[in-house]
Amino acid sequence: MTTSGKRGTGLPGSARRTLAIAMLTGAVGAGLAFLATRQGWAQVRTTPPRPLPPSQVGVTGAALVPYASALILAGLASLAAVLATRGVWRRLSGVVLAMLGAGLAASAFTVSAAGAVAAAAASVGPASNPGAGSVTQGNAGSATVPDVVGAAAHVSFTAAGWQAVQVVGALALIAVGVLAAWRPASLAVMSSKYEAPVPAPRPGTPARSGPAARPEQTGQPADSASMWEALSRGEDPTASGRRAAGT
């Protein structure tokens, strides 16, 4: 009874649990990486000559590593592909997912002071710094705080903790990708629960190694599904009944 119940619901329960754990791990990893990139990773402080006021601009991880968001979205798409595919395609999706996770982990260490200053300059406009346009390096009226003459930008990074969080999320994606690429059969297939169970042979009936005989071939009454299948093949589902009645 237990074996037939497992057949009716698809692959064994361990494969379904492994798939659920893998999908949850990948989703949590992507969520951690997304959360980390939305936090402040650096502070750019500028002290221009008087009477201009000093400024301090916070820079997020997404601004420092703009392609990290694209890697996260691609990782989620690859995670969905692992869920929806099987066999060679699942293995390939796992490889892609692992590569995206590796790129996401490496991107956490590509930050630089120059990148922080550029990100701060892009995020600050004349509206937030009305005095910046008074004394600038060739862009009067449109320059940002870090471009003020005599105002050297000092960058302080506060990203160590959030970089670690991003790496942890990336490692979760890598783990799921390696599992899907190395042992794709250990994960349940999404469509397996819709497969019809194989009927057990009746007592005294020899087991068939080939495809199951159709009802119209055995002379047994066909149900509605079998009749529709016969009609789709261009066969008359009532022919076997008429032949049986004639004999």
Secondary structure, 3 states (H helix, E strand, C coil): CHHHHHHHHCCCHHHHHHHHHHHHHHHHHHHHHHHHHCCEEEEEEECCCCCCCCEEEEEEHHHHCCCHHHHHHHHHHHHHHHHHCCHHHHHHHHHHHHHHHHHHHHHCCCCCHHHHHHHHHHHCCCCCCCCCCCCECCCCCCCCHHHECCCCEEEEECCHHHHHHHHHHHHHHHHHHHHHHHCHHHCCCHHHHHCCCCCCCCCCCCCCCCCCCCHHHHCCCCCHHHHHHHHHCCCCCCHHHHHHHHC
